[in-house]
């Protein structure tokens, strides 16, 4: 039985579960909202941490010019296969937030579903925002989602399972640390693949996230060089940010 442990890796079992739980086109309100913000965008768009293409592929099918990268080789394999099955040929690459390289200029960069929170170090996050800013063209926009600070104290899920041909994949989460000073959480995720009643593969990963205050992140965007910043609550231009807000979307020009 194979077992391994690292942080925010999205290896084979984690990527498999992600693809089962969040298939292409599954929306939390984000796909429709992002398309509304990007509609009319005539230039290239970049999605870092593109994952399996859950958001990228529907936006491609709506006619937007979008490319992406991800640090996980397994996630990129899913994304590449799903694009190929649909006759789509976006530019995809395996890269990390901290050191992605490009000769292209983008009209927009998007990070739905809280992907930016995978960067847990504050100074690294600022440098990544500056890197994003450097590859945006005139009037370029950065659009991204964040969970609210209230999520720091939310209980974690205990366990979930997915049926697959001949077997079962399970995910068990255990919160290891909540650091209210650094505004981070660290959870231990155990992935197990059961085939015909026998445990055939197991992965043990640490999953870490950083959470941001609304004003704090606005200041971070300004430090990175963005000048005009808009905020939205729960994928709506009409909703007001309040105690019931679960998702914040920032649009920075």
C-alpha positions, 0 to 999 in steps of 0.5 A, spaced: 500 500 500 502 506 497 502 512 502 505 519 502 504 526 505 505 533 503 502 540 503 496 542 498 499 537 493 493 534 489 496 528 488 492 522 484 487 520 490 486 528 491 485 530 484 480 524 483 476 526 488 476 533 486 474 531 479 468 526 482 466 532 486 467 538 482 466 535 475 466 540 469 461 545 469 459 544 476 457 551 479 457 554 485 454 561 482 461 563 480 461 560 473 455 565 471 458 571 475 465 570 472 462 570 465 458 576 467 464 580 469 468 578 463 463 578 458 465 582 452 472 581 454 476 581 447 483 579 450 486 573 453 485 571 460 489 567 465 486 562 470 492 560 475 490 554 479 486 551 473 485 545 476 481 540 472 478 545 468 471 546 472 471 553 470 476 554 464 472 549 460 465 553 460 468 559 459 472 557 453 465 554 450 462 561 451 467 564 447 472 567 451 480 566 450 482 563 456 489 559 458 491 556 465 496 553 469 496 548 475 502 546 480 499 539 480 500 534 474 494 530 476 490 535 475 492 538 469 492 531 466 484 531 467 484 538 465 487 536 458 483 530 457 477 534 458 479 539 453 481 534 448 474 530 449 471 537 447 475 539 441 478 545 445 486 547 445 487 552 450 494 553 452 496 549 459 502 548 463 504 546 470 507 552 474 506 555 481 504 561 483 510 563 485 514 562 479 510 562 473 513 565 467 509 568 461 511 572 455 504 574 454 499 580 456 493 578 459 486 582 459 484 579 465 486 574 471 481 570 474 482 565 481 475 562 483 473 558 488 478 561 493 485 558 490 489 564 492 488 562 499 492 556 498 498 561 498 499 561 506 505 566 507 503 573 507 509 576 503 509 571 498 502 572 497 504 580 496 509 578 491 504 573 487 499 579 486 505 583 484 507 578 479 499 578 476 499 585 476 506 585 471 502 581 466 496 585 466 495 589 460 492 596 460 485 596 463 487 589 465 483 586 471 484 581 477 478 577 479 478 572 485 474 569 490 476 569 498 472 566 503 471 570 509 474 570 516 469 567 519 471 560 516 477 560 521 472 558 526 468 553 522 468 546 524 471 541 518 467 536 515 468 529 518 468 524 512 465 523 505 465 517 500 465 516 493 463 510 489 467 508 483 467 502 479 468 496 483 470 500 489 470 506 494 474 512 495 474 516 502 476 522 505 477 524 512 479 531 514 481 532 521 483 540 523 490 540 526 491 547 527 487 554 527 492 560 527 488 566 529 495 570 528 497 568 521 489 567 519 491 560 517 488 553 518 491 546 517 488 540 516 490 533 515 486 529 509 486 522 509 484 519 502 483 512 501 481 507 495 478 501 497 477 496 491 473 490 492 473 491 500 481 492 500 485 498 502 489 498 495 492 506 496 492 511 501 495 518 501 495 523 507 496 530 506 496 537 509 491 542 507 493 549 509 489 555 507 490 563 509 484 567 510 483 575 509 479 581 512 476 585 506 480 591 508 486 587 509 486 584 502 484 591 499 490 594 502 494 588 499 491 589 492 493 597 493 500 595 495 501 590 489 499 596 484 492 596 483 488 602 483 480 601 483 478 595 487 470 593 487 468 587 492 462 583 491 458 578 496 456 571 494 456 572 487 452 578 486 453 585 484 446 587 488 448 583 495 451 587 501 457 584 504 455 582 511 455 577 517 452 572 512 457 573 506 460 566 505 464 568 499 467 575 497 469 576 490 474 582 488 475 585 482 481 589 481 483 594 476 
